[in-house]
Amino acid sequence: MSLERRIKIQVKGKPHQFFAVYPLGFENAGVAELKNAGITQIDNVEPGGILFTAKISEMMQAALSCYGAVRILMRLACFNASNFSMLVRRLKNEIPWELYLPPNCIPEFSVSTVKSRLYHSDAVAERAKKAFVAMIGENATSQGQTVYIRIVNDKCTVSLDCCGESLQRRGYKIYTADAPLRENLASLLITKIATEFPGKCYEGIYDPMCGCGTFLTEAAVYTGKLREKLATLRPFAFQNWPVYSEGTFNFTARQNILPINSVFSDNLQIYGSDINKENIHLTSENAKNLGLKTIADFTNTEESSAIHLAVKDFFRTDKKQISANGKLLLMFNPPYGKRLKIDKKAFFAQIGKHLKLHYTGCDALVIVPDEEAEKAMNIYYEKKWIFKNGGLQVAALFFHL
């Protein structure tokens, strides 16, 4: 049987198991995203991700639609490997690599081991690479492809990275401010609101400490209107696979995947401000990379595809300055840690007081660094979501003001 026909039958034509990696604590939001993307078979939910079964075209759909995912891995094999010779033999013989990898490809290896005789991850990666050199030759390159090897109690799971760069790197955020929020975390927090508060529908979103604009740009992404644009901003590892079809990918990118629970109205108005003029410039440039127009005016509501930006001190703002005709959601990640040069407790107390006085009737999501800041805000929150941002444990508090 020809290689082309084998690829069609064994790779393209049948479903495979995949593992979608998600930040800890956001697995349920990940399930909601996968189902919204059309994935019907969820096999298992575990800390750090979701195992699901789908065809290659459906995996592409998930990669383009699951804005909270870190990456997607395709399961290739699972076998026992208690020594190096067994590992190398099975890597060579039990996986038909020619069906999955492009010609002359020696992938990079990411290895983790737990309670196994093969405990040295670097040594496992070295032996795996030598096995590929023996099969293919020394002049091959990785072509942006990584193979993940996880060994637990001598049981080895081999997976192929579908994504290349992490999915949280959309390709539009070229400029960053200090300690920016990751794109997928911003999107997951929106999904948390959408799934845990069904029926919410906001006419406007406002980040009064916008930094480089992550909440603002991700709100625009979340509406689903930029899906086709996003598909062109970055490459995916699966685009180098023998099974890849540009026609299938382009068709998938054009599919209209509606946002979960329509937490934003069709005419969503997006507002951002920051006391730092340079941050407004960064936000504007990132928005332009995404194909969004920016307007230095909070009163112009004619263009819902634009982001309204202004240099403002949050403590001199109120909801009357924002021309959102209806429900307003504030989302922001205030400075803390090294970015905060003043008393943290006093600063977060001031945030809470200003929200209560000037944004009554609105909803707000505020990221706080610890319980001291949380208590200082002195507002009853409806939900608290704990997660890690840049290695620091933080919490997102959701309020109805």
Buried (B, 14 or more C-beta within 10 A) or exposed (E): EEEEEBBBEBBBEEEBBBBBBBBEBBBBBBBBBBEBBBBEEBEEBEEBBBBBBBBBBBBBBBBBBBBBBBBBBBBBEEBEBBEBEBBBBBBBEEBBBBBBBBEEBBBBBBBEBEEBEBEEBEEBBBBBBEBBEEEBEEEBEBBBBBBBBBBEEBBBBBBBBBBBBBBBBBBBBEBEBEBBBBBBBBBBBBBBBBBBBEEBBBBBBBBBBBBBBBBBBBBBBBBBBBBBBBBEBBEBBBBBBBBBBEEBBEEBBEBEBEBBBBBBBEBBBBBBBBBBEEBBBBBBBBBBBBBBEBBEEBEEBEEBBBBBBBBBEBEEBEBEBBBBEEBBBBBBBBBBEEEBEEEBEEBBBBBBBBBBEBBEEBBBBBBBBBEEBBEBBEBEBEBEBEBEBEEEEBBBBBBBB
